[in-house]
Amino acid sequence: MTEDMLASKLEDGETQRLEFKESFGAECIETACAFANANGGWILVGVRNDGTPNGFQLPAEAVRDYEQKISSATEPRLSVEVESVRWHGKEVVVIKVPEHPLKPLGVKGRCYIRRGSTNHQMTPSEIAECHLKSTGGSMDSVPVPDATSADLDMDIVRHYMALANEAHRRDFNLSDDPWLVLKKLGFVHDIDSIPRAILLAFGKDPQKFFSHAVVHAGLFRGGANVIDGRVIGGSIISQIDESVAFVRKNTRVRFVISGKAARDEYWDYPAEAIRETIANAVCHRDYGIADEIQLKIFEDRLRVWSPGALPFDMTMSMLDDPYHESHPRNKLIAQILYDIKYIEKYGSGIGRIKKACLENGNDIPTWSEKANGFLTVYISRPDIEGYLSGGISGEISGEITRQLNDEKLSRIVENGGGRVAKISGEGIDGEIKYIAQGELTRSENAVRRIISERPGCKRPELIAVSELSSRSLDRVLATLVSLGIIAYRGAKKTGGYYLVDGK
């Protein structure tokens, strides 16, 4: 290393790949281990914390001695390069530590990893994750004991194949045998050896093996009062879809009619960002921790917490870099979700979340490591917050502030298929403010139409005619009842569903 190169490093200060030490000792060896388990780095011996050389006296044969001490103290043995460089008449020992190909290295039975400008002692799970990653594997590639191909749902595999084709990231022949497709992709190798990722993505009942692999979603009002709550299980694909639907159901949207062909919609929280956040939580969580993903919606904020801090080789500061490398903890899950365009690679998710928030008028969310997990917190749009005290439990709700005559208002109701309730009288220049509960989903419209045509119909009849599953129908009926569109009348055994006031 030249004197100019040394001067440049002294100016940089301690970083992810640079450490200052006033003298050589046990901490130097730990730092060498931490660098080798990360991306390598340099240790400058004879330098104070402020980056100025202290003029220490280099013992005779020190260069060779330092190399031997580091090599003999680490397991597997670590080879470093040591040289002496003079800077303004003072001597500095430069120890260059390469990234080791087989990780993790240990010192006296302990393993260290570099995070920011400090060394961190690795936990047992981080040690296992580090070893798998250094050999090209990941935690989700580990086979699940007693799981076989009989535990997989091939219809879910076919659904994945169709989604991947639509996303133009795979080119599957949809008539191919799903099991052979999984083998061709390298996702499975034997009917009696099913990796975690494949069971979580395509399992008939993933929670049979991982009871904690669910999303616990809740809508809160008045502090800890739960207004709506669900434990969302099933495959990771359905968990993402149903979690996003839960947020959609329990948040609000502002419709702005600006004269364009289509109205502008501004949600409490941008849908694209929420989907990205939930997909990342499902993809990157630590499935070795027996905790659930927590999705909490409050009156003024939304929180998503997933078990497991950042991967051992990631730091919070790295997330702020729009070009940071992707370090997925679960490589197979990441590949599956990438194939269907639920996530992107190359660490671009944070940038897309920020962009979506800015376009929707939200503050950029905050990210932090909390309680051995990763927490994302969104604050609701300020112009929506407070309009609806207690929230609306419909599919979509929002605000229209516009000068509307009865003809325009009727057209909105007809096109939306929902209800519009006046919440304030005429203001300046005849301005009227409305709360609009917008379009129903396709399933909700279908059930509403059936009840309109068959007043008093019962649940078995609705299941048969609508062709919805029992679970889906119950969700649709609950939404329509909460919106005041339908009501159940009569005794439990003899009654049925009717439209309310002819809606």
PEBELHU-V971258 format. One record per residue. N is the residue number from 1. SS is DSSP state (~ for helix, > for strand, _ for the rest). PSI is psi in degrees with one decimal (* if undefined). OMEGA is omega in whole degrees, 0 to 359 (* if undefined). Layout:
# PEBELHU-V971258
N|SS|PSI|OMEGA  N|SS|PSI|OMEGA
This chain:
# PEBELHU-V971258
1|_|132.2|180  2|_|166.2|179  3|~|-36.0|178  4|~|-41.2|178  5|~|-39.7|178  6|~|-43.5|180  7|~|-39.0|180  8|~|-40.6|180  9|~|-37.7|178  10|~|-34.2|179  11|~|-31.0|183  12|~|-29.0|185  13|_|175.8|182  14|_|135.5|183  15|>|-169.2|176  16|_|-29.5|185  17|_|20.2|181  18|>|131.6|182  19|>|137.8|175  20|>|136.0|175  21|>|135.3|180  22|_|-27.2|178  23|_|165.0|181  24|_|135.1|178  25|_|-162.9|183  26|~|-34.4|180  27|~|-31.3|176  28|~|-40.2|181  29|~|-41.1|177  30|~|-41.1|179  31|~|-40.1|177  32|~|-41.6|177  33|~|-44.4|181  34|~|-42.1|178  35|~|-44.5|182  36|~|-31.9|179  37|~|-12.0|178  38|_|-118.0|184  39|_|20.5|182  40|_|175.3|180  41|>|-170.9|181  42|>|138.2|172  43|>|123.4|178  44|>|109.7|182  45|>|134.9|184  46|_|25.3|183  47|>|133.2|177  48|_|169.2|181  49|_|-27.1|181  50|_|3.3|177  51|_|12.0|178  52|_|133.4|178  53|>|141.3|183  54|_|-1.9|177  55|_|34.1|181  56|_|157.1|181  57|_|121.3|181  58|_|115.9|180  59|_|155.1|177  60|_|141.7|180  61|_|20.7|185  62|~|-40.0|183  63|~|-51.6|180  64|~|-34.4|181  65|~|-43.0|180  66|~|-41.7|179  67|~|-45.7|182  68|~|-40.0|181  69|~|-41.4|179  70|~|-42.5|182  71|~|-44.3|184  72|~|-21.0|183  73|~|-12.3|183  74|>|149.8|179  75|>|117.8|355  76|_|162.8|184  77|_|138.6|181  78|_|127.2|177  79|_|126.5|180  80|>|164.4|175  81|>|128.8|182  82|>|132.7|176  83|>|157.8|179  84|>|130.3|181  85|>|133.5|178  86|>|137.3|180  87|>|111.5|184  88|_|44.2|176  89|_|-1.2|180  90|>|147.1|186  91|>|137.0|176  92|>|131.9|176  93|>|124.5|181  94|>|118.0|177  95|>|112.6|179  96|>|119.8|184  97|>|119.9|177  98|_|157.8|171  99|_|131.3|183  100|_|138.8|182  101|_|-28.3|181  102|_|112.4|185  103|_|160.1|358  104|_|154.6|170  105|_|154.3|178  106|>|158.8|174  107|>|113.8|182  108|_|44.1|176  109|_|4.0|180  110|>|143.6|179  111|_|141.7|182  112|>|151.5|178  113|>|144.8|179  114|>|125.8|175  115|>|114.8|185  116|_|-128.3|180  117|_|19.6|180  118|>|161.4|176  119|>|142.5|183  120|>|127.2|177  121|>|128.2|186  122|_|143.4|175  123|_|164.3|178  124|~|-40.6|180  125|~|-35.5|177  126|~|-36.5|177  127|~|-45.4|179  128|~|-43.5|180  129|~|-41.9|180  130|~|-43.5|180  131|~|-44.6|180  132|~|-42.7|182  133|~|-37.6|181  134|~|-20.1|179  135|_|10.0|176  136|_|5.4|180  137|_|-172.6|176  138|_|167.0|185  139|~|-31.9|183  140|~|-2.8|177  141|~|-4.0|180  142|_|129.8|180  143|>|148.5|179  144|_|122.9|180  145|_|137.0|176  146|_|-1.2|178  147|_|138.3|179  148|_|177.8|179  149|~|-22.3|178  150|~|-17.3|179  151|~|-0.7|180  152|>|146.4|178  153|_|107.2|185  154|~|-20.2|175  155|~|-34.9|177  156|~|-36.9|176  157|~|-43.1|179  158|~|-38.5|178  159|~|-43.5|176  160|~|-43.1|180  161|~|-42.2|180  162|~|-42.7|179  163|~|-40.2|179  164|~|-37.0|176  165|~|-43.3|179  166|~|-33.9|180  167|_|-6.0|180  168|_|33.3|178  169|_|-8.5|171  170|_|163.9|177  171|_|74.2|183  172|_|146.2|166  173|_|111.5|188  174|_|-9.7|177  175|_|-4.6|180  176|_|154.1|177  177|_|120.1|183  178|~|-37.1|180  179|~|-41.2|178  180|~|-32.3|176  181|~|-44.8|178  182|~|-39.6|179  183|~|-42.4|180  184|~|-35.6|179  185|~|-12.5|183  186|_|12.3|180  187|_|-30.9|177  188|_|159.5|178  189|_|-24.0|185  190|>|146.0|182  191|_|-20.1|181  192|_|12.9|181  193|>|88.8|185  194|_|118.2|180  195|>|156.8|178  196|~|-48.8|185  197|~|-41.5|184  198|~|-36.8|177  199|~|-39.9|180  200|~|-34.4|183  201|~|-35.5|188  202|~|12.9|183  203|>|147.6|173  204|_|-40.4|180  205|_|78.3|182  206|~|-30.8|183  207|~|-11.5|173  208|~|-33.6|181  209|_|-30.6|181  210|_|83.7|183  211|_|-24.1|182  212|_|-5.6|183  213|_|66.4|182  214|_|168.7|172  215|>|120.4|178  216|>|106.9|186  217|>|141.5|180  218|>|144.3|173  219|>|123.2|185  220|>|140.7|174  221|>|142.2|179  222|_|39.5|178  223|_|-104.6|186  224|_|11.6|181  225|>|118.9|181  226|>|116.1|179  227|>|-37.4|180  228|>|133.9|181  229|>|145.2|179  230|>|147.4|168  231|>|113.0|188  232|>|113.9|181  233|_|-149.7|182  234|_|-163.1|181  235|_|161.7|181  236|~|-30.1|178  237|~|-46.8|180  238|~|-31.2|177  239|~|-42.7|179  240|~|-48.5|182  241|~|-46.2|184  242|~|-30.1|177  243|~|-41.7|176  244|~|-40.5|178  245|~|-36.2|178  246|~|-43.3|178  247|~|-44.2|180  248|~|-41.0|181  249|~|-34.7|190  250|_|18.7|173  251|_|174.2|190  252|_|160.3|179  253|>|141.9|178  254|>|119.5|178  255|>|126.9|178  256|>|117.2|180  257|_|108.5|188  258|_|12.6|179  259|_|-7.3|177  260|_|168.8|181  261|_|-36.8|180  262|_|144.1|179  263|_|152.4|176  264|>|140.6|180  265|>|128.7|178  266|>|110.6|183  267|>|161.6|169  268|_|-44.5|181  269|_|137.2|183  270|_|127.0|185  271|~|-40.4|182  272|~|-40.9|181  273|~|-41.0|180  274|~|-43.2|178  275|~|-43.6|180  276|~|-42.4|182  277|~|-45.3|181  278|~|-41.3|178  279|~|-41.5|178  280|~|-38.5|179  281|~|-44.1|179  282|~|-38.1|184  283|~|-44.5|192  284|~|1.2|180  285|_|160.7|177  286|_|106.0|182  287|_|-4.0|174  288|_|-10.7|178  289|_|126.5|186  290|_|55.3|175  291|_|160.1|180  292|_|154.1|167  293|>|135.9|181  294|>|123.5|177  295|>|113.8|184  296|>|127.2|179  297|>|118.3|177  298|_|178.4|183  299|_|-30.3|186  300|_|4.0|183  301|>|164.6|178  302|>|133.2|184  303|>|134.9|174  304|>|119.2|179  305|>|130.4|178  306|>|142.6|182  307|>|138.4|178  308|_|125.4|176  309|_|-174.6|178  310|_|153.6|175  311|_|154.7|188  312|_|-26.2|183  313|_|20.9|178  314|_|151.3|175  315|_|160.6|178  316|~|-38.3|182  317|~|-29.9|180  318|~|-27.1|181  319|~|-28.3|181  320|_|-14.3|179  321|_|114.7|183  322|_|-13.7|181  323|_|19.7|183  324|_|151.6|181  325|_|152.9|177  326|_|130.1|180  327|_|69.0|183  328|_|131.7|175  329|_|-35.8|183  330|_|92.1|188  331|~|-40.8|182  332|~|-42.8|178  333|~|-42.4|179  334|~|-40.3|180  335|~|-43.2|180  336|~|-46.4|181  337|~|-30.0|175  338|~|-41.0|181  339|~|-33.5|182  340|_|11.5|174  341|_|29.6|175  342|_|-24.8|174  343|_|166.9|173  344|_|159.8|176  345|_|-176.7|173  346|_|24.2|171  347|_|31.0|184  348|_|-2.6|186  349|~|-42.6|182  350|~|-41.4|179  351|~|-40.6|180  352|~|-36.6|177  353|~|-45.8|179  354|~|-45.2|181  355|~|-45.2|181  356|~|-38.1|180  357|~|-44.1|180  358|~|-40.2|180  359|~|-29.4|181  360|~|-7.0|180  361|_|16.0|178  362|_|156.0|167  363|_|153.4|175  364|_|134.0|182  365|_|164.6|176  366|>|146.4|178  367|>|139.9|179  368|>|157.6|172  369|>|122.9|186  370|>|131.8|175  371|_|48.1|180  372|_|37.8|178  373|>|-176.7|181  374|>|126.0|187  375|>|131.4|173  376|>|130.5|182  377|>|123.1|175  378|>|143.9|172  379|>|136.4|184  380|_|160.3|178  381|_|134.2|184  382|_|-27.1|182  383|_|-7.8|177  384|_|-34.1|185  385|_|127.1|174  386|_|-15.2|181  387|_|-35.9|184  388|_|92.3|180  389|_|122.9|179  390|_|-10.1|175  391|_|172.0|177  392|_|132.8|183  393|_|18.9|178  394|_|179.8|181  395|_|-45.6|177  396|_|140.4|172  397|_|160.7|181  398|>|-171.5|185  399|>|134.0|171  400|>|118.2|174  401|>|111.3|191  402|>|149.8|171  403|_|108.8|186  404|_|132.9|170  405|_|174.2|186  406|~|-33.6|181  407|~|-46.1|179  408|~|-40.9|181  409|~|-41.2|179  410|~|-36.7|180  411|~|-37.8|178  412|~|-43.8|180  413|~|-43.8|182  414|~|-45.1|181  415|~|-35.8|184  416|~|-28.8|182  417|_|10.1|182  418|_|-146.9|183  419|>|150.1|175  420|>|125.8|182  421|>|126.2|179  422|>|129.8|181  423|_|-6.9|173  424|_|154.7|183  425|_|-170.7|181  426|_|138.1|178  427|_|-150.1|180  428|~|134.7|179  429|~|29.6|176  430|~|16.7|180  431|_|136.7|180  432|>|135.2|179  433|>|132.7|181  434|>|151.4|166  435|>|125.0|183  436|>|127.9|171  437|>|109.5|195  438|_|-152.1|189  439|_|143.2|171  440|_|160.7|176  441|_|168.6|180  442|~|-42.6|181  443|~|-41.0|180  444|~|-40.3|176  445|~|-39.0|181  446|~|-45.1|180  447|~|-40.0|177  448|~|-41.8|181  449|~|-40.4|180  450|~|-44.6|180  451|~|-34.5|177  452|~|-39.6|181  453|~|-24.4|183  454|_|69.0|181  455|_|136.0|179  456|_|6.6|181  457|>|151.5|183  458|_|170.8|185  459|~|-46.4|179  460|~|-38.2|179  461|~|-39.8|179  462|~|-39.1|178  463|~|-43.7|183  464|~|-43.7|185  465|~|-42.1|184  466|~|-21.3|183  467|_|23.8|175  468|_|154.8|174  469|_|160.9|180  470|~|-43.0|181  471|~|-44.4|180  472|~|-40.7|179  473|~|-43.0|179  474|~|-38.9|180  475|~|-41.7|180  476|~|-45.4|180  477|~|-41.7|180  478|~|-40.6|179  479|~|-46.3|181  480|~|-36.5|177  481|~|-44.5|182  482|~|-28.5|178  483|_|-7.6|181  484|_|18.4|181  485|_|-35.9|177  486|>|166.5|176  487|>|149.7|176  488|>|126.7|182  489|>|141.0|178  490|_|-178.2|180  491|_|162.3|184  492|_|-40.7|184  493|_|-27.1|187  494|_|-11.1|183  495|_|-176.6|180  496|>|-175.0|183  497|>|139.3|179  498|>|154.3|170  499|>|146.6|179  500|_|120.1|178  501|_|34.3|176  502|_|19.3|182  503|_|*|*
